[in-house]
Amino acid sequence: MAGKVLVLGANGNVGKPLVKLLLDKGESVKAASRSGNAIDGAEAVRFDYDDAATFGPAFEGVDRAYIMLAGGYVDAKGKLLPVIEAAISRNVKIVFQSVLGVDADDSIPYRQVELTIINSGVPYVILRPNWFSDNFHTYWKAGIDHGQVSVPADDGKSSFIDVRDIAASAAAALTTSNFDGKAFNLTGPEGLGYADAIALISKATGKPVTYLTLSDEAFIGLLTGVGVPEDYATFLTSIFYPVRQGWTSGVTGDVETLTGKPARSLETYIADNLATLKA
Ligand SMILES: NC(=O)c1ccc[n+]([C@@H]2O[C@H](COP(=O)([O-])OP(=O)(O)OC[C@H]3O[C@@H](n4cnc5c(N)ncnc54)[C@H](OP(=O)(O)O)[C@@H]3O)[C@@H](O)[C@H]2O)c1
């Protein structure tokens, strides 16, 4: 393919390994960030969902784009649709990082973004990852350090996925047309409850950590108490409902379909991130 690949969120959990994989495949990569700071081997470009003036320069010379919304934002349609429209108007292939389960209901904002892409006529691939394994060293790290991870999951299971497998799936979707016009549900290889996951982390790190399930109200209070804005705290709480219902426990072979390799287990994630989890 002749053009460049634009990667949004290039400094983020998925974007960082994705940029590296694309460079390793010999692609010309435009790595987007709000700062526009250089990223090794890639062309750095300034990009902000809230500044449409950054879209034109970001899409210059691009024929494929990895489009995702950073964590911390609630308004998926408001942030993403202008970027999606910019890609569509330039006939850029879109690989979109969505969220597992949003296709259950067409009124869900992320699903409406998916449908805009599907109905646009541009080549696309939709990736719907499950809960990230990597949340344990980001969102839940403070709980691990305090000896108790508290989320409103009850004993619901999730097939946690390693961000390296999301990045590898995205790299495959961006560098061949074999998967165009399809959506993939990206999961890890096994559904695990938070108690199971925390027990594995506790054993590997040697830190005594337990799991406590919370009510929605208590979880919102916990998050807002550490400075999370109330709308985002409410949003994070709402996405544990599918976990409690068991809807995030299933396992697919979609990572292997896209990458040729089975998805990494939570044990592998823990072993490979042990120093960070221990720190
Ligand atoms: N965590 C999970 O378990 C999970 C599960 C399924 C789906 N998801 C979805 O995955 C997404 C998050 O993926 P991620 O963790 O890879 O992202 P991320 O690391 O939270 O964010 C990626 C990058 O986006 C950039 N960014 C922040 N605000 C921006 C803005 N206004 N304009 C442009 N760039 C901005 C930041 O880099 P700079 O500071 O360099 O700009 C950030 O490093 C969310 O949409 C979430 O719904 C998450």
PDBQT file of the ligand as one rigid body, heavy atoms in Angstrom, charges set to zero:
ROOT
HETATM    1  N1  LIG A 301      -9.374  -0.006  29.191  1.00  0.00    +0.000 N 
HETATM    2  C1  LIG A 301     -10.210  -0.967  28.810  1.00  0.00    +0.000 C 
HETATM    3  O1  LIG A 301     -10.389  -1.968  29.498  1.00  0.00    +0.000 OA
HETATM    4  C2  LIG A 301     -10.968  -0.831  27.503  1.00  0.00    +0.000 A 
HETATM    5  C3  LIG A 301     -11.698  -1.926  27.023  1.00  0.00    +0.000 A 
HETATM    6  C4  LIG A 301     -12.361  -1.829  25.794  1.00  0.00    +0.000 A 
HETATM    7  C5  LIG A 301     -12.292  -0.640  25.080  1.00  0.00    +0.000 A 
HETATM    8  N2  LIG A 301     -11.594   0.414  25.593  1.00  0.00    +0.000 N 
HETATM    9  C6  LIG A 301     -11.557   1.657  24.815  1.00  0.00    +0.000 C 
HETATM   10  O2  LIG A 301     -10.219   1.935  24.447  1.00  0.00    +0.000 OA
HETATM   11  C7  LIG A 301     -10.020   3.326  24.444  1.00  0.00    +0.000 C 
HETATM   12  C8  LIG A 301      -8.748   3.663  25.170  1.00  0.00    +0.000 C 
HETATM   13  O3  LIG A 301      -7.622   3.069  24.520  1.00  0.00    +0.000 OA
HETATM   14  P1  LIG A 301      -6.154   3.318  25.093  1.00  0.00    +0.000 P 
HETATM   15  O4  LIG A 301      -6.117   2.889  26.531  1.00  0.00    +0.000 OA
HETATM   16  O5  LIG A 301      -5.175   2.741  24.147  1.00  0.00    +0.000 OA
HETATM   17  O6  LIG A 301      -6.062   4.911  25.040  1.00  0.00    +0.000 OA
HETATM   18  P2  LIG A 301      -5.306   5.878  26.027  1.00  0.00    +0.000 P 
HETATM   19  O7  LIG A 301      -3.959   5.291  26.319  1.00  0.00    +0.000 OA
HETATM   20  O8  LIG A 301      -6.210   6.233  27.152  1.00  0.00    +0.000 OA
HETATM   21  O9  LIG A 301      -5.189   7.199  25.149  1.00  0.00    +0.000 OA
HETATM   22  C9  LIG A 301      -4.402   7.255  23.988  1.00  0.00    +0.000 C 
HETATM   23  C10 LIG A 301      -3.800   8.611  23.813  1.00  0.00    +0.000 C 
HETATM   24  O10 LIG A 301      -4.782   9.540  23.364  1.00  0.00    +0.000 OA
HETATM   25  C11 LIG A 301      -4.216  10.829  23.501  1.00  0.00    +0.000 C 
HETATM   26  N3  LIG A 301      -5.247  11.832  23.757  1.00  0.00    +0.000 N 
HETATM   27  C12 LIG A 301      -5.835  12.171  24.928  1.00  0.00    +0.000 A 
HETATM   28  N4  LIG A 301      -6.702  13.172  24.736  1.00  0.00    +0.000 NA
HETATM   29  C13 LIG A 301      -6.664  13.484  23.410  1.00  0.00    +0.000 A 
HETATM   30  C14 LIG A 301      -7.312  14.458  22.607  1.00  0.00    +0.000 A 
HETATM   31  N5  LIG A 301      -8.160  15.359  23.124  1.00  0.00    +0.000 N 
HETATM   32  N6  LIG A 301      -7.041  14.480  21.294  1.00  0.00    +0.000 NA
HETATM   33  C15 LIG A 301      -6.163  13.619  20.747  1.00  0.00    +0.000 A 
HETATM   34  N7  LIG A 301      -5.487  12.672  21.454  1.00  0.00    +0.000 NA
HETATM   35  C16 LIG A 301      -5.749  12.615  22.783  1.00  0.00    +0.000 A 
HETATM   36  C17 LIG A 301      -3.196  10.745  24.655  1.00  0.00    +0.000 C 
HETATM   37  O11 LIG A 301      -1.899  11.016  24.138  1.00  0.00    +0.000 OA
HETATM   38  P3  LIG A 301      -1.260  12.481  24.062  1.00  0.00    +0.000 P 
HETATM   39  O12 LIG A 301      -1.251  12.998  25.477  1.00  0.00    +0.000 OA
HETATM   40  O13 LIG A 301       0.103  12.166  23.517  1.00  0.00    +0.000 OA
HETATM   41  O14 LIG A 301      -2.108  13.290  23.145  1.00  0.00    +0.000 OA
HETATM   42  C18 LIG A 301      -3.259   9.275  25.056  1.00  0.00    +0.000 C 
HETATM   43  O15 LIG A 301      -1.984   8.725  25.337  1.00  0.00    +0.000 OA
HETATM   44  C19 LIG A 301     -11.263   3.981  25.052  1.00  0.00    +0.000 C 
HETATM   45  O16 LIG A 301     -12.068   4.512  24.017  1.00  0.00    +0.000 OA
HETATM   46  C20 LIG A 301     -12.004   2.835  25.683  1.00  0.00    +0.000 C 
HETATM   47  O17 LIG A 301     -13.403   2.987  25.635  1.00  0.00    +0.000 OA
HETATM   48  C21 LIG A 301     -10.914   0.342  26.750  1.00  0.00    +0.000 A 
ENDROOT
TORSDOF 0
